[in-house]
Amino acid sequence: MAMTKSDDEERSGKSKADRFTRLAQARTTNVLRSIRILGNLSNTSNYSYTPEQVRKIFSAIRAQLDNAESKFDAGARKKMSEKFKL
């Protein structure tokens, strides 16, 4: 039996793997850029912050990263808060 493209793949002209690759590259680039510019806040000439604030920021990032990774490992769909507040 020959494999055929799904209706969605035929309409879009792209496979699920192609869409995953395209979106994963774009979204990862955005995350890496955001992390890089977050680091700019460490400039004490321009900003003042406490160690507790820094801990909260990176704790929230780690928790969200762990959640995203677990979705790939177990197919979990647990949603975490999109908002962050110090």
Biopython code that builds the backbone (N, CA, C, O; Angstrom):
import numpy as np
from Bio.PDB.StructureBuilder import StructureBuilder

atoms = [
    (1, "MET", "N", (0.842, -1.180, 0.000)),
    (1, "MET", "CA", (0.000, 0.000, 0.000)),
    (1, "MET", "C", (0.886, 1.242, 0.000)),
    (1, "MET", "O", (1.751, 1.380, 0.865)),
    (2, "ALA", "N", (0.689, 2.129, -0.937)),
    (2, "ALA", "CA", (1.495, 3.337, -1.056)),
    (2, "ALA", "C", (1.046, 4.364, -0.024)),
    (2, "ALA", "O", (-0.139, 4.487, 0.284)),
    (3, "MET", "N", (2.030, 5.102, 0.503)),
    (3, "MET", "CA", (1.713, 6.162, 1.447)),
    (3, "MET", "C", (1.275, 7.396, 0.683)),
    (3, "MET", "O", (1.858, 7.741, -0.346)),
    (4, "THR", "N", (0.267, 8.046, 1.180)),
    (4, "THR", "CA", (-0.209, 9.268, 0.544)),
    (4, "THR", "C", (-0.158, 10.406, 1.543)),
    (4, "THR", "O", (-0.210, 10.193, 2.755)),
    (5, "LYS", "N", (-0.055, 11.606, 1.022)),
    (5, "LYS", "CA", (-0.059, 12.771, 1.883)),
    (5, "LYS", "C", (-1.451, 12.980, 2.446)),
    (5, "LYS", "O", (-2.450, 12.662, 1.800)),
    (6, "SER", "N", (-1.510, 13.518, 3.655)),
    (6, "SER", "CA", (-2.811, 13.850, 4.226)),
    (6, "SER", "C", (-3.385, 15.050, 3.468)),
    (6, "SER", "O", (-2.672, 15.745, 2.744)),
    (7, "ASP", "N", (-4.668, 15.273, 3.648)),
    (7, "ASP", "CA", (-5.310, 16.417, 2.996)),
    (7, "ASP", "C", (-4.640, 17.728, 3.403)),
    (7, "ASP", "O", (-4.443, 18.613, 2.571)),
    (8, "ASP", "N", (-4.285, 17.852, 4.703)),
    (8, "ASP", "CA", (-3.627, 19.074, 5.172)),
    (8, "ASP", "C", (-2.285, 19.270, 4.484)),
    (8, "ASP", "O", (-1.951, 20.382, 4.073)),
    (9, "GLU", "N", (-1.520, 18.201, 4.357)),
    (9, "GLU", "CA", (-0.211, 18.300, 3.718)),
    (9, "GLU", "C", (-0.347, 18.682, 2.253)),
    (9, "GLU", "O", (0.442, 19.473, 1.737)),
    (10, "GLU", "N", (-1.345, 18.124, 1.587)),
    (10, "GLU", "CA", (-1.541, 18.452, 0.179)),
    (10, "GLU", "C", (-1.937, 19.906, 0.005)),
    (10, "GLU", "O", (-1.456, 20.576, -0.909)),
    (11, "ARG", "N", (-2.805, 20.397, 0.871)),
    (11, "ARG", "CA", (-3.243, 21.797, 0.779)),
    (11, "ARG", "C", (-2.093, 22.754, 1.057)),
    (11, "ARG", "O", (-1.926, 23.742, 0.342)),
    (12, "SER", "N", (-1.303, 22.477, 2.080)),
    (12, "SER", "CA", (-0.233, 23.391, 2.464)),
    (12, "SER", "C", (1.036, 23.181, 1.646)),
    (12, "SER", "O", (1.871, 24.081, 1.546)),
    (13, "GLY", "N", (1.179, 22.008, 1.070)),
    (13, "GLY", "CA", (2.389, 21.717, 0.324)),
    (13, "GLY", "C", (3.587, 21.436, 1.215)),
    (13, "GLY", "O", (4.716, 21.359, 0.731)),
    (14, "LYS", "N", (3.353, 21.281, 2.512)),
    (14, "LYS", "CA", (4.441, 21.020, 3.449)),
    (14, "LYS", "C", (4.060, 19.869, 4.362)),
    (14, "LYS", "O", (2.900, 19.705, 4.739)),
    (15, "SER", "N", (5.053, 19.087, 4.705)),
    (15, "SER", "CA", (4.808, 17.985, 5.631)),
    (15, "SER", "C", (4.838, 18.509, 7.070)),
    (15, "SER", "O", (5.276, 19.630, 7.329)),
    (16, "LYS", "N", (4.372, 17.687, 7.980)),
    (16, "LYS", "CA", (4.424, 18.045, 9.396)),
    (16, "LYS", "C", (5.861, 18.294, 9.829)),
    (16, "LYS", "O", (6.128, 19.208, 10.610)),
    (17, "ALA", "N", (6.789, 17.483, 9.324)),
    (17, "ALA", "CA", (8.202, 17.648, 9.675)),
    (17, "ALA", "C", (8.740, 18.977, 9.158)),
    (17, "ALA", "O", (9.511, 19.645, 9.847)),
    (18, "ASP", "N", (8.340, 19.362, 7.952)),
    (18, "ASP", "CA", (8.773, 20.650, 7.402)),
    (18, "ASP", "C", (8.242, 21.808, 8.238)),
    (18, "ASP", "O", (8.970, 22.755, 8.536)),
    (19, "ARG", "N", (6.965, 21.725, 8.614)),
    (19, "ARG", "CA", (6.374, 22.783, 9.440)),
    (19, "ARG", "C", (7.040, 22.836, 10.808)),
    (19, "ARG", "O", (7.314, 23.918, 11.327)),
    (20, "PHE", "N", (7.300, 21.668, 11.393)),
    (20, "PHE", "CA", (7.973, 21.636, 12.693)),
    (20, "PHE", "C", (9.331, 22.319, 12.599)),
    (20, "PHE", "O", (9.666, 23.162, 13.432)),
    (21, "THR", "N", (10.110, 21.959, 11.591)),
    (21, "THR", "CA", (11.450, 22.531, 11.425)),
    (21, "THR", "C", (11.384, 24.041, 11.272)),
    (21, "THR", "O", (12.135, 24.769, 11.921)),
    (22, "ARG", "N", (10.491, 24.510, 10.421)),
    (22, "ARG", "CA", (10.376, 25.951, 10.181)),
    (22, "ARG", "C", (9.992, 26.691, 11.458)),
    (22, "ARG", "O", (10.610, 27.697, 11.804)),
    (23, "LEU", "N", (8.970, 26.195, 12.161)),
    (23, "LEU", "CA", (8.513, 26.859, 13.376)),
    (23, "LEU", "C", (9.517, 26.718, 14.519)),
    (23, "LEU", "O", (9.734, 27.670, 15.269)),
    (24, "ALA", "N", (10.127, 25.553, 14.659)),
    (24, "ALA", "CA", (11.101, 25.340, 15.737)),
    (24, "ALA", "C", (12.293, 26.280, 15.580)),
    (24, "ALA", "O", (12.782, 26.838, 16.562)),
    (25, "GLN", "N", (12.756, 26.452, 14.352)),
    (25, "GLN", "CA", (13.888, 27.350, 14.132)),
    (25, "GLN", "C", (13.519, 28.791, 14.468)),
    (25, "GLN", "O", (14.284, 29.488, 15.135)),
    (26, "ALA", "N", (12.362, 29.236, 14.013)),
    (26, "ALA", "CA", (11.944, 30.615, 14.271)),
    (26, "ALA", "C", (11.707, 30.850, 15.768)),
    (26, "ALA", "O", (12.149, 31.857, 16.321)),
    (27, "ARG", "N", (11.012, 29.923, 16.412)),
    (27, "ARG", "CA", (10.697, 30.112, 17.833)),
    (27, "ARG", "C", (11.937, 30.009, 18.709)),
    (27, "ARG", "O", (12.066, 30.750, 19.683)),
    (28, "THR", "N", (12.849, 29.104, 18.379)),
    (28, "THR", "CA", (14.082, 28.985, 19.149)),
    (28, "THR", "C", (14.930, 30.239, 18.995)),
    (28, "THR", "O", (15.525, 30.714, 19.962)),
    (29, "THR", "N", (14.985, 30.773, 17.783)),
    (29, "THR", "CA", (15.718, 32.018, 17.553)),
    (29, "THR", "C", (15.140, 33.136, 18.407)),
    (29, "THR", "O", (15.886, 33.918, 18.996)),
    (30, "ASN", "N", (13.808, 33.217, 18.479)),
    (30, "ASN", "CA", (13.163, 34.250, 19.306)),
    (30, "ASN", "C", (13.487, 34.077, 20.787)),
    (30, "ASN", "O", (13.760, 35.057, 21.480)),
    (31, "VAL", "N", (13.459, 32.838, 21.274)),
    (31, "VAL", "CA", (13.774, 32.572, 22.684)),
    (31, "VAL", "C", (15.212, 32.960, 22.987)),
    (31, "VAL", "O", (15.482, 33.621, 23.989)),
    (32, "LEU", "N", (16.139, 32.549, 22.123)),
    (32, "LEU", "CA", (17.549, 32.855, 22.352)),
    (32, "LEU", "C", (17.795, 34.360, 22.337)),
    (32, "LEU", "O", (18.574, 34.868, 23.144)),
    (33, "ARG", "N", (17.137, 35.077, 21.426)),
    (33, "ARG", "CA", (17.271, 36.535, 21.383)),
    (33, "ARG", "C", (16.740, 37.145, 22.676)),
    (33, "ARG", "O", (17.374, 38.031, 23.249)),
    (34, "SER", "N", (15.591, 36.682, 23.136)),
    (34, "SER", "CA", (15.003, 37.215, 24.365)),
    (34, "SER", "C", (15.902, 36.977, 25.573)),
    (34, "SER", "O", (16.042, 37.852, 26.428)),
    (35, "ILE", "N", (16.506, 35.806, 25.646)),
    (35, "ILE", "CA", (17.423, 35.514, 26.749)),
    (35, "ILE", "C", (18.645, 36.416, 26.675)),
    (35, "ILE", "O", (19.112, 36.925, 27.694)),
    (36, "ARG", "N", (19.156, 36.610, 25.477)),
    (36, "ARG", "CA", (20.335, 37.470, 25.288)),
    (36, "ARG", "C", (20.029, 38.895, 25.741)),
    (36, "ARG", "O", (20.835, 39.502, 26.446)),
    (37, "ILE", "N", (18.879, 39.436, 25.348)),
    (37, "ILE", "CA", (18.579, 40.813, 25.742)),
    (37, "ILE", "C", (18.163, 40.916, 27.213)),
    (37, "ILE", "O", (18.295, 41.977, 27.821)),
    (38, "LEU", "N", (17.665, 39.828, 27.778)),
    (38, "LEU", "CA", (17.410, 39.811, 29.217)),
    (38, "LEU", "C", (18.718, 40.052, 29.968)),
    (38, "LEU", "O", (18.745, 40.748, 30.983)),
    (39, "GLY", "N", (19.787, 39.475, 29.460)),
    (39, "GLY", "CA", (21.096, 39.661, 30.078)),
    (39, "GLY", "C", (21.542, 41.108, 30.122)),
    (39, "GLY", "O", (22.363, 41.482, 30.960)),
    (40, "ASN", "N", (21.006, 41.931, 29.222)),
    (40, "ASN", "CA", (21.353, 43.354, 29.235)),
    (40, "ASN", "C", (20.911, 44.039, 30.519)),
    (40, "ASN", "O", (21.462, 45.073, 30.895)),
    (41, "LEU", "N", (19.915, 43.466, 31.195)),
    (41, "LEU", "CA", (19.445, 44.044, 32.456)),
    (41, "LEU", "C", (20.475, 43.928, 33.578)),
    (41, "LEU", "O", (20.315, 44.544, 34.632)),
    (42, "SER", "N", (21.513, 43.156, 33.363)),
    (42, "SER", "CA", (22.539, 42.990, 34.399)),
    (42, "SER", "C", (23.460, 44.201, 34.496)),
    (42, "SER", "O", (24.279, 44.273, 35.412)),
    (43, "ASN", "N", (23.346, 45.143, 33.585)),
    (43, "ASN", "CA", (24.190, 46.337, 33.578)),
    (43, "ASN", "C", (23.796, 47.250, 34.735)),
    (43, "ASN", "O", (22.769, 47.927, 34.684)),
    (44, "THR", "N", (24.622, 47.260, 35.774)),
    (44, "THR", "CA", (24.294, 48.035, 36.978)),
    (44, "THR", "C", (24.459, 49.534, 36.773)),
    (44, "THR", "O", (24.070, 50.319, 37.638)),
    (45, "SER", "N", (25.024, 49.941, 35.655)),
    (45, "SER", "CA", (25.069, 51.368, 35.341)),
    (45, "SER", "C", (23.684, 51.883, 34.970)),
    (45, "SER", "O", (23.399, 53.071, 35.116)),
    (46, "ASN", "N", (22.833, 50.996, 34.497)),
    (46, "ASN", "CA", (21.499, 51.389, 34.047)),
    (46, "ASN", "C", (20.367, 50.854, 34.910)),
    (46, "ASN", "O", (19.269, 51.410, 34.894)),
    (47, "TYR", "N", (20.609, 49.790, 35.661)),
    (47, "TYR", "CA", (19.530, 49.119, 36.388)),
    (47, "TYR", "C", (19.953, 48.770, 37.805)),
    (47, "TYR", "O", (21.135, 48.590, 38.098)),
    (48, "SER", "N", (18.963, 48.679, 38.667)),
    (48, "SER", "CA", (19.176, 48.247, 40.040)),
    (48, "SER", "C", (18.235, 47.068, 40.300)),
    (48, "SER", "O", (17.056, 47.115, 39.949)),
    (49, "TYR", "N", (18.762, 46.019, 40.915)),
    (49, "TYR", "CA", (17.955, 44.821, 41.158)),
    (49, "TYR", "C", (18.517, 44.094, 42.364)),
    (49, "TYR", "O", (19.658, 44.308, 42.774)),
    (50, "THR", "N", (17.677, 43.224, 42.922)),
    (50, "THR", "CA", (18.105, 42.439, 44.080)),
    (50, "THR", "C", (18.418, 41.006, 43.638)),
    (50, "THR", "O", (17.932, 40.549, 42.604)),
    (51, "PRO", "N", (19.225, 40.311, 44.423)),
    (51, "PRO", "CA", (19.467, 38.897, 44.114)),
    (51, "PRO", "C", (18.173, 38.082, 44.090)),
    (51, "PRO", "O", (18.058, 37.124, 43.325)),
    (52, "GLU", "N", (17.213, 38.452, 44.913)),
    (52, "GLU", "CA", (15.928, 37.747, 44.941)),
    (52, "GLU", "C", (15.180, 37.934, 43.620)),
    (52, "GLU", "O", (14.572, 36.988, 43.120)),
    (53, "GLN", "N", (15.215, 39.124, 43.057)),
    (53, "GLN", "CA", (14.570, 39.369, 41.762)),
    (53, "GLN", "C", (15.217, 38.522, 40.664)),
    (53, "GLN", "O", (14.526, 37.950, 39.820)),
    (54, "VAL", "N", (16.532, 38.452, 40.686)),
    (54, "VAL", "CA", (17.261, 37.650, 39.696)),
    (54, "VAL", "C", (16.898, 36.172, 39.862)),
    (54, "VAL", "O", (16.676, 35.467, 38.877)),
    (55, "ARG", "N", (16.840, 35.710, 41.110)),
    (55, "ARG", "CA", (16.474, 34.319, 41.370)),
    (55, "ARG", "C", (15.082, 34.017, 40.841)),
    (55, "ARG", "O", (14.868, 32.972, 40.226)),
    (56, "LYS", "N", (14.131, 34.918, 41.070)),
    (56, "LYS", "CA", (12.760, 34.709, 40.606)),
    (56, "LYS", "C", (12.682, 34.659, 39.078)),
    (56, "LYS", "O", (11.952, 33.840, 38.519)),
    (57, "ILE", "N", (13.428, 35.528, 38.411)),
    (57, "ILE", "CA", (13.433, 35.550, 36.948)),
    (57, "ILE", "C", (13.901, 34.209, 36.405)),
    (57, "ILE", "O", (13.225, 33.593, 35.581)),
    (58, "PHE", "N", (15.068, 33.759, 36.875)),
    (58, "PHE", "CA", (15.637, 32.535, 36.326)),
    (58, "PHE", "C", (14.920, 31.279, 36.798)),
    (58, "PHE", "O", (14.945, 30.255, 36.115)),
    (59, "SER", "N", (14.288, 31.351, 37.950)),
    (59, "SER", "CA", (13.460, 30.236, 38.403)),
    (59, "SER", "C", (12.248, 30.079, 37.482)),
    (59, "SER", "O", (11.889, 28.962, 37.108)),
    (60, "ALA", "N", (11.628, 31.186, 37.124)),
    (60, "ALA", "CA", (10.470, 31.139, 36.221)),
    (60, "ALA", "C", (10.874, 30.625, 34.841)),
    (60, "ALA", "O", (10.145, 29.845, 34.228)),
    (61, "ILE", "N", (12.023, 31.059, 34.357)),
    (61, "ILE", "CA", (12.507, 30.595, 33.049)),
    (61, "ILE", "C", (12.788, 29.097, 33.085)),
    (61, "ILE", "O", (12.393, 28.368, 32.175)),
    (62, "ARG", "N", (13.467, 28.636, 34.132)),
    (62, "ARG", "CA", (13.771, 27.201, 34.247)),
    (62, "ARG", "C", (12.501, 26.366, 34.325)),
    (62, "ARG", "O", (12.410, 25.310, 33.698)),
    (63, "ALA", "N", (11.519, 26.835, 35.092)),
    (63, "ALA", "CA", (10.263, 26.091, 35.234)),
    (63, "ALA", "C", (9.556, 25.974, 33.886)),
    (63, "ALA", "O", (9.052, 24.906, 33.540)),
    (64, "GLN", "N", (9.516, 27.058, 33.133)),
    (64, "GLN", "CA", (8.850, 27.021, 31.829)),
    (64, "GLN", "C", (9.625, 26.140, 30.855)),
    (64, "GLN", "O", (9.022, 25.413, 30.065)),
    (65, "LEU", "N", (10.942, 26.197, 30.905)),
    (65, "LEU", "CA", (11.780, 25.360, 30.041)),
    (65, "LEU", "C", (11.584, 23.880, 30.377)),
    (65, "LEU", "O", (11.462, 23.047, 29.479)),
    (66, "ASP", "N", (11.555, 23.557, 31.670)),
    (66, "ASP", "CA", (11.310, 22.168, 32.078)),
    (66, "ASP", "C", (9.934, 21.693, 31.609)),
    (66, "ASP", "O", (9.782, 20.555, 31.166)),
    (67, "ASN", "N", (8.942, 22.567, 31.708)),
    (67, "ASN", "CA", (7.594, 22.225, 31.266)),
    (67, "ASN", "C", (7.570, 21.951, 29.761)),
    (67, "ASN", "O", (6.981, 20.966, 29.316)),
    (68, "ALA", "N", (8.198, 22.807, 28.993)),
    (68, "ALA", "CA", (8.228, 22.626, 27.536)),
    (68, "ALA", "C", (8.940, 21.327, 27.173)),
    (68, "ALA", "O", (8.479, 20.586, 26.305)),
    (69, "GLU", "N", (10.052, 21.052, 27.830)),
    (69, "GLU", "CA", (10.802, 19.825, 27.537)),
    (69, "GLU", "C", (9.998, 18.583, 27.899)),
    (69, "GLU", "O", (10.048, 17.579, 27.188)),
    (70, "SER", "N", (9.262, 18.648, 28.996)),
    (70, "SER", "CA", (8.475, 17.484, 29.415)),
    (70, "SER", "C", (7.374, 17.163, 28.407)),
    (70, "SER", "O", (6.975, 16.005, 28.280)),
    (71, "LYS", "N", (6.887, 18.157, 27.701)),
    (71, "LYS", "CA", (5.868, 17.910, 26.679)),
    (71, "LYS", "C", (6.423, 17.040, 25.560)),
    (71, "LYS", "O", (5.697, 16.223, 24.995)),
    (72, "PHE", "N", (7.691, 17.203, 25.236)),
    (72, "PHE", "CA", (8.310, 16.367, 24.217)),
    (72, "PHE", "C", (8.563, 14.961, 24.747)),
    (72, "PHE", "O", (8.449, 13.988, 24.001)),
    (73, "ASP", "N", (8.907, 14.846, 26.031)),
    (73, "ASP", "CA", (9.209, 13.543, 26.618)),
    (73, "ASP", "C", (7.963, 12.693, 26.831)),
    (73, "ASP", "O", (7.974, 11.494, 26.551)),
    (74, "ALA", "N", (6.906, 13.297, 27.318)),
    (74, "ALA", "CA", (5.743, 12.510, 27.710)),
    (74, "ALA", "C", (4.467, 12.906, 26.987)),
    (74, "ALA", "O", (3.413, 12.316, 27.226)),
    (75, "GLY", "N", (4.545, 13.883, 26.119)),
    (75, "GLY", "CA", (3.347, 14.346, 25.450)),
    (75, "GLY", "C", (2.410, 15.083, 26.383)),
    (75, "GLY", "O", (1.224, 15.230, 26.087)),
    (76, "ALA", "N", (2.929, 15.547, 27.505)),
    (76, "ALA", "CA", (2.109, 16.258, 28.491)),
    (76, "ALA", "C", (1.640, 17.583, 27.911)),
    (76, "ALA", "O", (2.315, 18.178, 27.071)),
    (77, "ARG", "N", (0.506, 18.029, 28.353)),
    (77, "ARG", "CA", (-0.046, 19.291, 27.860)),
    (77, "ARG", "C", (-0.358, 20.255, 29.004)),
    (77, "ARG", "O", (-1.291, 21.052, 28.903)),
    (78, "LYS", "N", (0.410, 20.188, 30.083)),
    (78, "LYS", "CA", (0.182, 21.077, 31.210)),
    (78, "LYS", "C", (0.523, 22.517, 30.801)),
    (78, "LYS", "O", (1.610, 22.785, 30.290)),
    (79, "LYS", "N", (-0.390, 23.409, 31.026)),
    (79, "LYS", "CA", (-0.177, 24.821, 30.663)),
    (79, "LYS", "C", (0.260, 25.586, 31.884)),
    (79, "LYS", "O", (-0.336, 25.480, 32.955)),
    (80, "MET", "N", (1.313, 26.361, 31.705)),
    (80, "MET", "CA", (1.790, 27.224, 32.784)),
    (80, "MET", "C", (1.384, 28.656, 32.460)),
    (80, "MET", "O", (1.020, 28.978, 31.329)),
    (81, "SER", "N", (1.452, 29.482, 33.452)),
    (81, "SER", "CA", (1.091, 30.886, 33.288)),
    (81, "SER", "C", (1.984, 31.555, 32.244)),
    (81, "SER", "O", (3.195, 31.337, 32.220)),
    (82, "GLU", "N", (1.391, 32.352, 31.403)),
    (82, "GLU", "CA", (2.116, 33.089, 30.376)),
    (82, "GLU", "C", (2.671, 34.388, 30.943)),
    (82, "GLU", "O", (3.575, 34.980, 30.354)),
    (83, "LYS", "N", (2.150, 34.837, 32.064)),
    (83, "LYS", "CA", (2.538, 36.112, 32.659)),
    (83, "LYS", "C", (3.597, 35.889, 33.721)),
    (83, "LYS", "O", (3.590, 34.884, 34.433)),
    (84, "PHE", "N", (4.509, 36.849, 33.814)),
    (84, "PHE", "CA", (5.531, 36.816, 34.843)),
    (84, "PHE", "C", (5.458, 38.127, 35.604)),
    (84, "PHE", "O", (5.306, 39.192, 35.007)),
    (85, "LYS", "N", (5.564, 38.046, 36.910)),
    (85, "LYS", "CA", (5.508, 39.259, 37.722)),
    (85, "LYS", "C", (6.529, 39.141, 38.845)),
    (85, "LYS", "O", (6.601, 38.114, 39.520)),
    (86, "LEU", "N", (7.307, 40.177, 39.043)),
    (86, "LEU", "CA", (8.280, 40.199, 40.162)),
    (86, "LEU", "C", (7.584, 40.561, 41.437)),
    (86, "LEU", "O", (8.220, 40.633, 42.488)),
]
sb = StructureBuilder()
sb.init_structure("model")
sb.init_model(0)
sb.init_chain("A")
sb.init_seg("    ")
for serial, (resi, resn, name, xyz) in enumerate(atoms, 1):
    if name == "N":
        sb.init_residue(resn, " ", resi, " ")
    sb.init_atom(name, np.array(xyz, "f"), 0.0, 1.0, " ", f" {name:<3s}", serial, name[0])
structure = sb.get_structure()
